[in-house]
Structures are given as C-alpha cells and as structure tokens.
Amino acid sequence: MKKSLSKILSLLFIAILVSSCGMQSIPTAANQVEASWAEVQNQYKRRADLIPNLVEVVKGYAKHEQETLTKVIEARANATKVNVTVDQLNDETMKKFQQAQGNLTQALSRLMVVAEKYPDLKANENFRDLQSQLEGTENRITVARNRYIESIKEFNNLVTVPPTSWYNGLFLHMTKKPQFAVENLEQVQNAPAVKF
C-alpha cells in the first residue's frame, strides 16, 4: 500500500513539475517575441513610408544636393529589402537587419544636416510636419525595440534557465533568439569630446 501511494505521489509530483515547467510559459513568451518583433517592423516601415515625402519636400529646395537625396533613397530601398520574419531571427539576419536600418538612419541624419542649410526649407510647413512625424517615429522605434529586447530576455530566460529549460529540452527544443546590438559601437565608444 505504501509503495503504490508513494508511486502515485511521485507521479503526481512529476506531473505538477512538468505542467509548470514551461508547457505554457515558453509558447506564450514565443508569441510575445513574435508580437514585439512585428511592432519593431511596423515602426521601421512607418519610417520608410515617411521618407519619400520628406525627400520630395527637400528636393524642391535643395536641387544641388542630389547626392544626399540619392543616398537616402538608396538606403531606404536597401532597408526595405531586408525583411526578417520572426522565424528567421538569428544572429546573422539580425545583423543584416540592423546594418540596413543603421545605414538608413545615417542617410537621414545627413539629409537633416542638408536641411539646416536652407532656412526656407526649415520654415516650410510640410517639411516641419514631416520632420516632426519622423522624430516621433524614431521615438516609437526606440519603444518598440525596448519592448522586443524585454520579450527576448524573458523568452531566452525560459528557454535556458531551469526548470522551464528542462521542459524545453525534453519537448520543445527552442533556441535562444538574438537581441539588438548597439549599431556602430566604435562610434559610440569614440564619442566626440565637447570643448568650450
């Protein structure tokens, strides 16, 4: 009698342990990663959609800045070509995605520097509206990336930290997802000194 009670209690303990070790938490976290990544892509698409309008407004004022405008258009085209689904997320695809988006960010920065040379352009209502929308979109991108980073952290913890990782190792076999890395780390580390 004691042996069968001991077996039943052991089986009950194992069932409780297995049911609480990732059966729902890992797939739920994977769904959150997918939703967070979709939001990141959504915000980058919003930025890409604003750029042609911004370029057209600048084009009217800065006709001899064709090289800068061309680089922005090319960077936008390259950034929109790199479309990574959540299933394709790995270190290599994340690096390509970040590089394309970083190149677009740099091209947009050069465009804003060009805009500073033209007081009439800076005073143009369409330009100001587009610039404001672009700044808002950059903030939204930051928020979306932060949410993605947090969801990846939670997912990776579930996949790699016991006891949920045991369930993952036995049944799901999911691997860690890549995080965003600092773009242009060398530039960040070598920030210009401010001198007065």
N, C-alpha and C positions, 0 to 999 in steps of 0.2 A: 504494500500500500504506500509506504514512504517513497519507494523508488518511482512509482507511477506519479505520485504527487510532485516529486522532485523533477521528473521529466516534463510534466505539464507546466510547472512554474518556469523551468528553463526555456521551454518553447514559447511560453507567454512573454518572458523577458526578451528573448531574441526577436520575437515578432514586434514588440514595442520598440526595441532598439532599431530594427530595420525600418520600421514605418516612420520613425522620427529622424532618420539619418539621411535626409536628402530626397526622399521619394517625391515630395512636392517642392521643397525649397530650391533644389537645383534647377528643375524646369521653370519654376517661377522666376528665378534670377536670370535664366537664359532669355525668357520673354522680356524682362526689364532691359536687358542689354540690347535686344532687338529694337525695342521701342526707343531707347535712348539714342541708338545709332541712327534710327530713322529721323529723329529730331535734329541730330547733327547734320545729316544730309539735307534735310529740309531747309535749315538756315543757310547752308552754303549755297543751295540752289536759289534761295531768295537773293543772296548777294549777287550771284551770277546773273540773275534776271534784271537787277538794277543797273548793272554795268553798261549795257548797250545804250541806255537812255543817258547816263552820265557822260559817256564818250561823245554822243551826238551833241549834247549841250556844249561841251568843251570844244569840240571840233569847230563850231561856229565862231568861237572867239580866238582860238589858238591854231590857226591854219598851218603855221610853220612848225608846229610841234608834232608832226606826223609820226615820227619815230616812236615817241612816247605812247601815242594813241595806238599805234600798231602793236606795240609790246603788250599793252593792256588787253587788246582784243585777242592776241595770240595766247596770252596767259589764261584768259577766261576760257578759250576754246580747249586748251590743254587740261584745265581744271575740270571742265565738264565731261571730258573724255574718261577721266579716272573715276569710275563709278564702282564702288565696292559694296557688295551686299554683306549682310551680317554673316552669312555662311562662308564668305571669302576672307573674313578678317583673320589675318595672320601678320607677323612682323613685317614681311615683305610688302604686302598690299597696303598696310597701314603707312609704311614709309613712303610708298609711291603717292598715296593719297595726300599725306601731309606735305610732301615736296611740291605737288601741283598746287595745293591751296596756298602754301607759303610763297610760291612764285607769283601767284595772283595778288597776294597781299602786298608784296614788294612793288609790283607794277602799279597797283592802285596808289601806293604811297608816292611813287614818282609822279603820278597824274595829279595828286593833290599839291605837290610842290610846284608843278607847272601852273596849276590854277592860281597859286599865290601871286604869280607874275602879272595877272590880268585883273585889275580892280573892277572892271566892268563885269567880268565873269563872276567874280565873288559876290557882286551885288545882284546878279541875275536871280530872280525868284525860283525858277526851275532848278538852277544849279544848287541853290541853298536847300531846297526841299530834297533833292536827290542826295546831297551830301548828308543831310540830317537823317534820311532813311538809311543810308549806308552806315553811318555811325551807329544807329540803332540796331542794325542788322549785325554789325561786328559785336555789339554787346550781347545780342541773342546767341550768336555763335559761341561766345565765351560761356554763357549759361548752359547751353546745350552740351558743350564739351565737358563742362564740370559735372553735369548730370551723368554723362556717359562714363566719365572717369570713376564716379562713385558706383555706378551699377557694375562696371567691370571689376572694381575692387571687391564688391560683395559676391559677385559670381566666382571670381578666382579664389576667394576665401572658401566658399562652399565646395569647390572642386578640389582644393588642395589641403584643407585643414580638417583633421578628424573631428568628429565621427562622420560627418557628411561625405568626406572624401572616400571613406570605406565603401559607402553605398555607390558612389560614382565609380570607383574602381571595380566593383563587382558587376554593376548592371549598366551604367550609362556610358562610361568611357569618354567623357567630355574632357577637353583640354583647356588650359588657360587661354584667355583672349588677350590680345595685345592692347596696351594702353597708348594714349597720345604721348608723344615725347616733345620736348622743347625744340621748336624749329630754330635753326641757325644758332645752336648752342654756343658756337665760337663768338658770334656777335654779342650774345647776351653776356658771356664771360668777359669780353673785352669792351665793355660799355665805355663810351667816350667820357673823359673827365670834364667836369664843369669847372671853369676857372673865371674868376672875376678880377 
